[in-house]
Amino acid sequence: MSQNTITIECPGCHKRLRVAATAVGKTVRCPACGTAVRVTAPDDDIPVAAVAPEPPAPAAPPGNPFDFDNMAPAAPAAPPEEAEFFTVVQPFAMKSNRVYRVYSDGRRLVGLYVGKSTDVAAAAAGFGLIGGLIAGAIAARTAKANQKRQAEMAEKSIDELIDGHEFNFVYEESEIDAAEFSLPGFTFRLNYGNCPQFALLDLETAGGEKLRFALASDKDVRVALTLIEALLDDRVKKNDVPRKFRR
């Protein structure tokens, strides 16, 4: 063996390697198997070579924040918890009532259309056998459309849904002049007996538009009171809504 070289054994494949004596203390890579081997001073003809730890991968250079073509994808955000909402029915005299989920994020009121209620089917059922057949067809078609809409709502965020249906509405806090809660009166009960009768919510916008909604349950009344009061403060009238609905 030349004084200028030493022989070591690769601990990976046990192949004998001849390296320069000046490589003592350094790391070489076995040409046969690629194992990184640290070269130690020879004690015998064939010194023991230690397996060198793999060097850490070099840190990636900082990317160009404006290189949009080569940006690494951002880690997906954890899904947000479902925002609190209340369910309302918007009554109509000559067409199907509309069902909405209404949300508030403290600066706006967002109504997402859920689907139609079955009041038209119920009306058709009053016209005998033919009416019953029509009612069944209407109810089946309505139920299918509502299920499709609700499945879509379960998969998307509120912001993704806002522009997704012509019946959705969004009012900024500054666009609502007043909100009023009341109990359904005799006239409402007479004309809209197919609507929930827990409480009514009337909204008046800065543009003069007036909207009326029937709240779908006791819980919806309580949630609506909380969200609407937080959004509009002293622009809310509760009138004769029972205290049992208030949180």
Backbone bond lengths (Angstrom), bond angles and torsions (degrees), N, CA, C in turn:
res aa  C-N    CA-C-N  psi(-1)  N-CA   C-N-CA  omega(-1)  CA-C   N-CA-C  phi
1 M - - - 1.471 - - 1.517 108.74 -
2 S 1.297 119.21 129.54 1.451 124.37 178.46 1.504 110.42 -63.10
3 Q 1.348 115.46 147.84 1.466 119.42 176.96 1.521 110.48 -68.16
4 N 1.291 116.13 -17.77 1.468 120.03 -178.72 1.521 112.22 -89.47
5 T 1.335 117.72 -5.49 1.466 121.22 179.46 1.516 109.77 -134.17
6 I 1.297 115.40 157.52 1.450 122.08 174.40 1.522 108.10 -133.09
7 T 1.333 114.10 156.41 1.468 119.36 179.93 1.526 108.70 -109.62
8 I 1.298 115.75 131.09 1.462 121.79 178.02 1.515 108.77 -127.30
9 E 1.302 115.58 165.22 1.465 120.49 178.67 1.529 109.51 -114.15
10 C 1.308 116.20 132.03 1.476 120.70 177.28 1.522 108.75 -73.10
11 P 1.325 118.06 123.32 1.465 119.50 178.70 1.518 113.10 -71.64
12 G 1.325 116.44 -10.86 1.461 118.75 -179.52 1.511 112.59 -83.31
13 C 1.356 115.39 -51.84 1.475 119.45 -177.23 1.524 112.27 -117.18
14 H 1.360 116.78 -0.51 1.463 123.81 178.00 1.530 113.13 64.01
15 K 1.267 116.70 21.97 1.461 120.81 175.53 1.527 108.64 -80.91
16 R 1.333 116.45 139.01 1.457 121.16 176.78 1.527 109.77 -78.38
17 L 1.307 113.33 131.57 1.460 119.49 -178.02 1.526 108.49 -120.02
18 R 1.313 116.97 139.74 1.469 121.63 175.39 1.522 107.26 -107.25
19 V 1.321 114.57 121.44 1.464 120.28 -177.77 1.513 108.92 -127.75
20 A 1.306 116.03 161.39 1.460 121.05 178.57 1.522 109.84 -66.07
21 A 1.303 116.65 144.63 1.463 121.24 179.24 1.516 110.98 -62.52
22 T 1.285 115.76 -27.36 1.475 119.32 179.55 1.519 112.29 -70.55
23 A 1.358 117.44 -6.75 1.465 120.73 -178.94 1.521 112.74 -84.58
24 V 1.359 117.29 -2.15 1.463 120.06 179.80 1.526 109.59 -58.23
25 G 1.327 115.20 131.40 1.468 120.73 -178.61 1.513 113.28 89.00
26 K 1.325 115.94 -6.66 1.457 120.14 -179.74 1.526 110.15 -105.78
27 T 1.294 116.03 173.46 1.469 122.02 179.79 1.514 109.49 -111.20
28 V 1.324 114.73 131.07 1.462 119.98 174.32 1.521 107.77 -121.67
29 R 1.304 114.78 163.83 1.459 118.89 180.00 1.523 109.27 -113.29
30 C 1.317 115.36 131.69 1.462 121.19 -179.71 1.528 109.16 -63.54
31 P 1.326 117.49 124.52 1.476 118.90 -180.00 1.519 113.36 -69.74
32 A 1.353 116.28 -16.97 1.464 119.18 -177.38 1.514 112.56 -85.41
33 C 1.350 116.15 -46.10 1.471 118.40 -175.06 1.516 113.44 -120.62
34 G 1.327 117.30 -8.39 1.462 120.07 176.77 1.514 114.58 84.82
35 T 1.346 118.80 3.66 1.469 120.69 178.92 1.520 110.17 -66.06
36 A 1.329 116.76 135.42 1.453 121.10 175.23 1.524 108.66 -79.50
37 V 1.344 117.45 125.14 1.468 122.93 -174.02 1.520 109.20 -124.13
38 R 1.346 115.62 127.85 1.460 119.56 174.90 1.537 108.45 -88.23
39 V 1.321 115.65 128.37 1.459 121.63 -176.36 1.530 109.64 -86.29
40 T 1.333 116.31 123.95 1.467 121.46 178.57 1.522 110.31 -110.07
41 A 1.323 115.82 161.90 1.469 120.28 179.78 1.514 109.70 -63.29
42 P 1.345 118.28 141.10 1.467 121.48 -176.34 1.528 111.75 -74.27
43 D 1.327 115.98 127.94 1.458 121.52 171.74 1.516 110.16 -97.68
44 D 1.305 115.68 -31.38 1.458 122.66 176.61 1.520 108.00 -126.63
45 D 1.314 113.60 -166.67 1.464 116.86 177.00 1.510 111.53 -63.01
46 I 1.358 114.27 -35.73 1.462 118.53 179.91 1.509 107.56 -120.19
47 P 1.290 118.35 101.45 1.458 120.28 -177.92 1.516 110.84 -70.73
48 V 1.332 113.16 158.27 1.465 118.88 175.44 1.512 108.25 -81.14
49 A 1.291 116.37 127.02 1.467 121.10 179.27 1.504 108.92 -105.68
50 A 1.301 117.58 129.93 1.472 122.41 -179.85 1.516 109.94 -87.49
51 V 1.319 114.31 144.42 1.469 119.13 176.19 1.507 108.37 -72.82
52 A 1.290 116.23 122.44 1.467 120.23 -178.86 1.511 109.50 -80.60
53 P 1.313 115.91 140.30 1.467 117.71 176.40 1.512 110.60 -65.78
54 E 1.304 115.01 144.76 1.449 119.40 177.89 1.524 109.44 -62.33
55 P 1.322 117.53 128.91 1.469 118.49 178.31 1.517 110.24 -65.27
56 P 1.317 116.20 147.29 1.469 118.42 179.22 1.514 111.19 -62.59
57 A 1.289 114.45 145.75 1.463 118.94 178.91 1.510 109.55 -63.83
58 P 1.326 116.86 136.79 1.470 118.42 179.39 1.511 110.83 -62.02
59 A 1.313 113.20 143.65 1.463 118.40 179.91 1.511 109.32 -65.03
60 A 1.315 114.88 138.55 1.468 119.53 179.20 1.512 109.42 -67.71
61 P 1.312 116.72 137.27 1.466 118.38 177.91 1.510 110.36 -63.16
62 P 1.325 116.26 148.43 1.469 118.38 -179.45 1.512 110.94 -60.05
63 G 1.293 114.70 132.98 1.455 118.94 -178.40 1.510 112.26 -76.66
64 N 1.293 114.52 161.17 1.457 120.28 176.23 1.521 108.43 -79.84
65 P 1.343 118.05 116.43 1.462 118.44 -176.08 1.516 113.71 -65.08
66 F 1.335 116.30 -12.07 1.459 119.15 -178.75 1.530 111.73 -105.15
67 D 1.349 116.39 4.36 1.464 120.26 177.19 1.522 108.50 -87.45
68 F 1.304 116.72 81.05 1.460 122.00 -173.02 1.527 112.65 -71.08
69 D 1.346 117.66 -19.89 1.451 119.75 -179.74 1.521 112.08 -75.52
70 N 1.342 117.28 -27.87 1.465 121.04 -174.36 1.526 112.68 -117.79
71 M 1.288 117.50 20.64 1.458 119.94 179.44 1.518 110.05 -72.44
72 A 1.340 115.91 138.59 1.467 120.01 174.47 1.516 108.38 -70.65
73 P 1.344 118.57 140.84 1.465 119.36 -179.82 1.522 110.86 -64.39
74 A 1.301 115.72 138.97 1.461 120.68 178.65 1.515 109.86 -70.95
75 A 1.333 115.13 148.48 1.464 119.11 177.47 1.516 109.00 -63.68
76 P 1.332 118.64 137.53 1.457 120.10 -178.39 1.521 111.07 -63.76
77 A 1.318 115.49 137.20 1.460 120.14 178.91 1.513 109.92 -74.46
78 A 1.312 115.34 149.36 1.461 119.65 177.03 1.520 108.76 -63.84
79 P 1.324 118.48 139.82 1.463 119.87 -179.05 1.511 110.75 -62.11
80 P 1.340 117.81 131.93 1.456 119.50 -179.81 1.519 111.37 -69.57
81 E 1.305 115.45 153.28 1.456 118.88 175.00 1.531 108.60 -66.91
82 E 1.287 116.12 148.56 1.456 120.06 -177.36 1.525 110.04 -62.50
83 A 1.323 115.63 130.31 1.453 120.53 -179.83 1.523 110.26 -69.27
84 E 1.322 115.51 151.65 1.464 120.10 179.47 1.524 109.27 -71.52
85 F 1.302 116.49 141.41 1.459 121.29 179.96 1.522 109.15 -147.74
86 F 1.340 115.40 165.03 1.456 120.18 170.56 1.525 108.87 -126.33
87 T 1.322 115.87 151.09 1.463 121.89 -176.29 1.524 109.90 -101.45
88 V 1.319 115.47 134.66 1.460 121.11 179.19 1.522 109.67 -132.39
89 V 1.332 114.65 160.15 1.465 122.03 172.92 1.524 107.17 -119.00
90 Q 1.319 115.88 126.22 1.463 120.52 175.78 1.527 108.19 -93.85
91 P 1.347 117.25 114.07 1.468 119.46 -173.35 1.531 112.52 -81.94
92 F 1.324 114.93 144.57 1.458 121.92 174.73 1.526 107.92 -134.18
93 A 1.331 115.14 146.49 1.464 119.53 -175.90 1.524 112.10 -78.52
94 M 1.356 118.43 -40.38 1.454 120.97 -170.40 1.525 113.62 -118.08
95 K 1.317 117.16 12.05 1.467 119.61 178.05 1.520 108.90 -150.59
96 S 1.293 116.08 174.80 1.464 120.23 -175.44 1.520 111.91 -62.86
97 N 1.326 115.08 138.79 1.453 119.98 172.12 1.531 109.52 -66.34
98 R 1.324 115.48 152.36 1.458 120.41 179.92 1.527 109.75 -109.91
99 V 1.308 115.21 138.74 1.455 121.06 179.29 1.529 108.50 -105.64
100 Y 1.333 116.57 133.61 1.463 121.99 -178.86 1.523 111.06 -128.31
101 R 1.317 115.23 150.67 1.458 121.67 159.78 1.518 107.11 -101.10
102 V 1.333 116.13 129.27 1.458 120.29 -176.62 1.526 109.27 -113.62
103 Y 1.327 115.49 128.11 1.460 122.97 -178.57 1.529 109.50 -118.51
104 S 1.330 115.90 156.65 1.461 121.21 170.60 1.516 108.21 -141.61
105 D 1.351 116.11 131.50 1.462 120.37 176.81 1.526 111.66 -106.18
106 G 1.352 116.23 17.42 1.452 120.55 178.51 1.511 114.26 92.63
107 R 1.332 116.78 -8.67 1.464 119.37 178.42 1.530 113.47 -132.58
108 R 1.326 115.91 -10.39 1.463 119.32 179.92 1.522 109.39 -155.94
109 L 1.312 114.84 162.94 1.460 122.38 176.57 1.524 107.07 -114.50
110 V 1.347 116.30 124.37 1.458 121.66 -175.78 1.525 108.77 -119.20
111 G 1.328 116.28 124.10 1.454 121.61 176.01 1.519 110.14 -110.35
112 L 1.334 116.78 118.46 1.458 121.53 179.15 1.524 109.18 -105.48
113 Y 1.304 115.34 122.71 1.466 121.81 -178.69 1.517 110.16 -66.47
114 V 1.341 116.58 124.92 1.461 122.34 -179.68 1.520 111.05 -95.21
115 G 1.336 116.23 -39.30 1.456 119.92 -178.30 1.509 111.04 159.71
116 K 1.327 115.83 -174.57 1.460 121.73 179.34 1.525 110.15 -90.32
117 S 1.322 114.24 151.10 1.463 117.51 168.94 1.528 107.46 -85.29
118 T 1.320 117.52 175.03 1.478 120.89 -173.15 1.521 112.67 -100.93
119 D 1.329 116.90 27.09 1.462 119.03 -176.11 1.531 112.66 -66.51
120 V 1.339 117.30 -33.56 1.471 119.24 179.70 1.522 109.60 -66.48
121 A 1.322 116.65 -40.54 1.459 119.94 177.61 1.516 110.84 -63.44
122 A 1.314 116.44 -40.07 1.459 120.09 179.88 1.521 110.94 -63.70
123 A 1.347 115.81 -38.62 1.465 119.25 179.57 1.528 110.79 -67.08
124 A 1.323 115.91 -41.23 1.460 119.20 -178.81 1.519 111.52 -64.73
125 A 1.314 116.71 -30.80 1.458 120.69 -177.68 1.525 112.16 -64.42
126 G 1.321 117.44 -15.90 1.454 120.56 -179.08 1.516 113.71 -79.95
127 F 1.335 118.47 0.73 1.459 120.73 -176.31 1.523 111.99 -110.73
128 G 1.300 116.42 47.81 1.456 121.87 172.02 1.516 113.68 70.80
129 L 1.359 113.88 -154.96 1.457 119.79 -175.07 1.516 112.09 -62.59
130 I 1.344 116.55 -47.67 1.462 120.04 179.97 1.526 109.71 -61.10
131 G 1.341 115.68 -43.24 1.468 119.35 178.32 1.515 111.54 -61.24
132 G 1.338 116.10 -38.21 1.458 119.54 179.24 1.516 111.99 -64.27
133 L 1.358 116.72 -40.30 1.461 120.35 178.03 1.524 110.99 -65.17
134 I 1.321 114.58 -42.40 1.475 118.82 177.96 1.526 109.65 -62.59
135 A 1.338 115.68 -43.63 1.461 120.18 -178.88 1.520 110.90 -59.95
136 G 1.350 116.39 -41.85 1.456 119.57 179.82 1.513 112.14 -63.04
137 A 1.332 116.65 -41.24 1.464 120.62 179.96 1.518 111.14 -66.70
138 I 1.348 115.40 -42.42 1.466 119.60 179.47 1.521 110.40 -63.97
139 A 1.330 116.16 -45.67 1.466 120.30 -178.05 1.524 110.99 -62.39
140 A 1.343 117.79 -41.00 1.461 121.03 -179.40 1.522 110.89 -65.83
141 R 1.343 115.69 -44.24 1.461 119.72 179.86 1.525 110.92 -65.05
142 T 1.335 116.57 -41.94 1.465 121.09 179.04 1.523 110.93 -63.54
143 A 1.334 116.42 -44.40 1.468 120.17 -179.11 1.519 110.90 -62.11
144 K 1.322 117.82 -40.95 1.461 121.62 -179.69 1.524 110.56 -64.67
145 A 1.333 116.98 -44.43 1.464 121.10 179.41 1.529 110.76 -64.62
146 N 1.335 116.82 -40.65 1.459 120.38 179.58 1.529 111.25 -64.78
147 Q 1.326 116.86 -40.68 1.461 120.21 179.51 1.526 110.95 -63.97
148 K 1.325 116.91 -40.80 1.460 120.73 178.01 1.516 110.52 -62.97
149 R 1.329 116.87 -42.30 1.456 121.09 -179.41 1.535 110.79 -66.08
150 Q 1.321 117.53 -43.09 1.459 120.89 -178.83 1.526 111.85 -67.17
151 A 1.337 117.00 -34.30 1.463 120.05 176.08 1.528 110.38 -65.24
152 E 1.317 116.51 -39.35 1.462 120.95 177.55 1.530 110.40 -63.78
153 M 1.324 116.93 -41.19 1.460 120.82 -179.35 1.522 111.50 -66.21
154 A 1.324 116.94 -30.58 1.469 119.96 -178.85 1.524 111.61 -72.93
155 E 1.325 117.95 -20.04 1.459 121.74 -174.52 1.517 113.41 -98.03
156 K 1.331 118.89 -14.32 1.466 120.86 -172.67 1.522 111.03 -122.85
157 S 1.327 114.46 159.72 1.470 120.45 177.26 1.528 109.54 -80.57
158 I 1.324 114.99 168.01 1.472 119.78 179.19 1.523 110.57 -59.11
159 D 1.340 116.92 -45.82 1.465 119.77 -178.01 1.528 111.70 -63.53
160 E 1.333 116.72 -33.21 1.471 119.61 178.12 1.520 111.57 -71.74
161 L 1.329 116.47 -26.21 1.467 120.23 -176.20 1.526 113.34 -88.74
162 I 1.319 117.55 -21.28 1.472 120.53 -171.08 1.526 112.29 -53.58
163 D 1.317 116.51 -45.47 1.469 119.81 -177.04 1.529 112.56 -93.03
164 G 1.346 116.27 11.57 1.448 119.53 -172.78 1.513 115.78 -90.11
165 H 1.343 118.38 -3.55 1.466 119.46 178.74 1.524 109.81 -151.48
166 E 1.311 115.49 141.73 1.470 120.61 -176.36 1.525 113.03 -66.01
167 F 1.345 118.28 -22.59 1.460 120.32 -177.98 1.535 112.98 -87.86
168 N 1.337 118.34 -9.55 1.462 119.53 177.92 1.524 110.74 -63.23
169 F 1.325 116.61 153.95 1.464 119.52 175.87 1.519 110.05 -138.47
170 V 1.329 115.26 151.00 1.467 122.71 175.99 1.522 107.95 -138.71
171 Y 1.338 116.58 125.15 1.454 121.95 175.63 1.517 108.87 -124.49
172 E 1.321 115.77 123.91 1.455 119.29 171.93 1.529 108.88 -67.20
173 E 1.312 115.69 154.38 1.480 120.23 -179.82 1.525 111.14 -53.06
174 S 1.332 116.84 -39.48 1.469 121.01 -177.88 1.524 112.73 -71.33
175 E 1.328 117.51 -13.83 1.465 121.14 -178.36 1.527 112.86 -91.31
176 I 1.323 117.49 -2.38 1.467 120.89 -179.02 1.530 108.46 -110.38
177 D 1.318 116.09 117.61 1.471 120.59 -179.14 1.518 112.25 -80.49
178 A 1.323 117.39 -37.34 1.464 119.42 -174.99 1.521 110.61 -159.10
179 A 1.324 114.47 152.41 1.470 122.37 172.92 1.512 107.60 -133.22
180 E 1.325 116.67 139.13 1.460 120.60 -177.29 1.527 110.24 -136.50
181 F 1.330 115.36 128.21 1.460 121.98 174.13 1.523 108.90 -99.72
182 S 1.323 116.26 140.62 1.463 120.00 178.05 1.520 109.25 -154.94
183 L 1.312 115.62 165.55 1.459 120.70 173.77 1.529 109.26 -88.84
184 P 1.318 118.08 146.45 1.472 120.38 179.26 1.534 110.69 -61.29
185 G 1.319 115.20 131.35 1.455 120.19 176.89 1.520 111.75 -89.14
186 F 1.321 115.20 -177.72 1.466 120.72 -177.07 1.521 111.69 -60.47
187 T 1.341 116.79 -43.43 1.464 120.55 -177.15 1.515 111.51 -63.46
188 F 1.329 116.17 -42.64 1.469 119.71 179.01 1.529 110.36 -64.17
189 R 1.314 116.66 -44.52 1.460 120.26 -179.84 1.532 110.99 -61.22
190 L 1.336 115.29 -37.50 1.453 119.97 -178.81 1.528 111.51 -69.68
191 N 1.335 116.32 -43.55 1.468 120.78 -174.41 1.523 113.63 -84.78
192 Y 1.325 116.07 -26.32 1.469 119.31 -175.32 1.526 110.44 -130.95
193 G 1.295 115.40 54.42 1.457 120.11 -179.19 1.518 113.66 -66.03
194 N 1.339 116.50 -16.71 1.464 120.50 179.28 1.522 112.31 -88.34
195 C 1.346 117.47 4.13 1.462 121.99 178.12 1.531 109.64 -99.16
196 P 1.342 117.45 156.40 1.470 119.37 172.36 1.519 110.73 -58.18
197 Q 1.320 117.00 146.91 1.463 121.10 -173.96 1.543 112.11 -118.22
198 F 1.322 117.28 26.70 1.462 120.26 -177.27 1.526 111.53 -77.30
199 A 1.338 116.60 -54.04 1.467 121.61 179.21 1.517 107.98 -165.09
200 L 1.332 114.81 159.55 1.466 120.83 178.80 1.517 109.82 -113.28
201 L 1.318 115.54 148.38 1.460 122.66 173.72 1.520 108.16 -123.07
202 D 1.338 116.22 119.14 1.460 121.93 177.06 1.522 109.27 -109.36
203 L 1.325 116.57 131.34 1.461 122.18 177.61 1.516 109.55 -117.42
204 E 1.318 116.02 140.84 1.467 121.36 174.58 1.521 107.44 -124.86
205 T 1.321 115.94 123.03 1.461 119.82 -176.42 1.528 110.81 -91.74
206 A 1.330 115.26 166.21 1.460 120.89 179.26 1.525 111.07 -63.97
207 G 1.330 116.55 -23.68 1.460 120.35 178.62 1.516 113.67 -86.31
208 G 1.337 117.52 4.61 1.454 121.31 177.93 1.510 114.81 89.88
209 E 1.328 118.22 2.69 1.461 120.95 179.40 1.527 109.65 -76.43
210 K 1.330 116.30 138.65 1.461 121.64 178.83 1.525 109.25 -119.35
211 L 1.325 115.13 128.18 1.460 121.41 -177.62 1.515 109.22 -124.19
212 R 1.306 116.17 139.27 1.472 120.49 177.99 1.531 108.53 -125.34
213 F 1.329 114.79 135.56 1.457 121.55 179.15 1.522 109.35 -133.25
214 A 1.337 115.00 143.59 1.461 120.99 172.56 1.518 107.61 -99.94
215 L 1.328 116.78 123.93 1.459 121.17 -179.44 1.524 109.85 -74.34
216 A 1.338 116.65 138.38 1.456 121.21 -164.80 1.520 115.25 -80.57
217 S 1.349 118.83 -19.01 1.468 120.66 -177.00 1.522 110.06 -162.34
218 D 1.344 115.81 171.35 1.467 120.16 174.78 1.524 110.78 -55.55
219 K 1.331 115.98 -45.75 1.467 119.99 -178.63 1.519 111.20 -61.25
220 D 1.336 116.97 -40.51 1.458 120.28 -179.53 1.526 111.01 -64.73
221 V 1.320 117.44 -34.67 1.467 120.38 176.92 1.525 109.66 -63.68
222 R 1.331 116.71 -45.43 1.465 120.34 -178.72 1.529 111.69 -64.10
223 V 1.338 116.60 -43.68 1.465 119.84 179.61 1.524 110.45 -66.00
224 A 1.325 116.82 -41.38 1.465 120.63 179.82 1.518 111.01 -61.82
225 L 1.325 117.57 -43.95 1.460 120.52 178.22 1.524 111.00 -58.06
226 T 1.332 116.52 -43.78 1.464 120.48 -178.71 1.526 111.56 -65.79
227 L 1.332 116.99 -49.39 1.458 120.34 -175.62 1.519 112.77 -70.10
228 I 1.326 116.50 -41.60 1.463 119.63 -178.18 1.532 110.72 -69.37
229 E 1.330 117.61 -40.82 1.473 119.99 177.17 1.518 111.06 -62.46
230 A 1.332 117.44 -41.39 1.461 120.50 179.57 1.525 111.29 -64.68
231 L 1.337 117.07 -32.13 1.462 121.40 -178.13 1.525 112.52 -81.17
232 L 1.337 116.94 -43.01 1.468 120.46 -169.72 1.521 114.58 -111.36
233 D 1.324 118.08 -13.26 1.462 123.05 175.35 1.531 111.14 55.87
234 D 1.330 117.65 -115.37 1.462 120.21 -172.27 1.530 113.68 -78.89
235 R 1.319 117.71 3.27 1.465 120.08 175.63 1.529 111.76 -89.50
236 V 1.331 116.83 9.21 1.460 121.52 -177.92 1.525 109.72 -106.14
237 K 1.341 116.57 132.03 1.463 122.52 173.05 1.524 108.61 -113.65
238 K 1.339 115.77 133.08 1.468 119.32 -178.27 1.523 112.28 -101.26
239 N 1.325 116.88 -21.08 1.458 122.13 179.15 1.532 112.37 50.05
240 D 1.319 116.35 -123.76 1.457 120.44 -173.00 1.524 113.34 -99.86
241 V 1.325 117.68 20.72 1.471 119.69 177.55 1.519 108.21 -65.85
242 P 1.337 119.62 124.16 1.456 122.46 -174.44 1.520 112.51 -59.30
243 R 1.315 115.85 150.84 1.464 121.05 -179.59 1.512 112.20 -65.36
244 K 1.324 116.98 -22.13 1.468 118.76 -178.24 1.526 112.09 -62.72
245 F 1.367 116.76 -20.55 1.444 119.82 179.54 1.526 111.88 -82.59
246 R 1.320 117.67 -16.78 1.452 121.21 -172.97 1.513 111.06 -86.47
247 R 1.315 116.52 142.14 1.456 121.58 179.44 1.522 109.36 -80.91
